[in-house]
């Protein structure tokens, strides 16, 4: 039987959700479940599959009562992962502080085949849309984020 997984983290007004068809996880239980099931189990489920990372952002300037919100959805394609490849990855990356038990940055290229959509969304915050939204509040970055390989 297949279920839609919805793993959601709320961090300082940022909501990031990893959708996967297979298991059912609940709100704010990511690290707890990762400690029970282990990153190995989650990576086995992601292996060779495509899942979505959904992030919602809400920005509010209390002084002007101005607000903005947006969301970003990225599709992450995983390589087929052998037990050895999963073990090797987990020996170098701690899955307990990551939604989905993986990180796109750093060693992520070993397990991720490709990302359709925003890479920075998968890392944690969709910077492309965030920069545009913050500009509406008069906030501009000193530098633009660079996508890997560019």
PyMOL commands that set and color helices and strands:
alter all, ss='L'
color gray80, all
select helices_A, chain A and resi 30-46+83-92+95-97+99-101+106-110+119-123+127-135
alter helices_A, ss='H'
color red, helices_A
select strands_A, chain A and resi 4-11+14-21+50-61+66-78+112-116
alter strands_A, ss='S'
color yellow, strands_A
deselect
rebuild
show_as cartoon
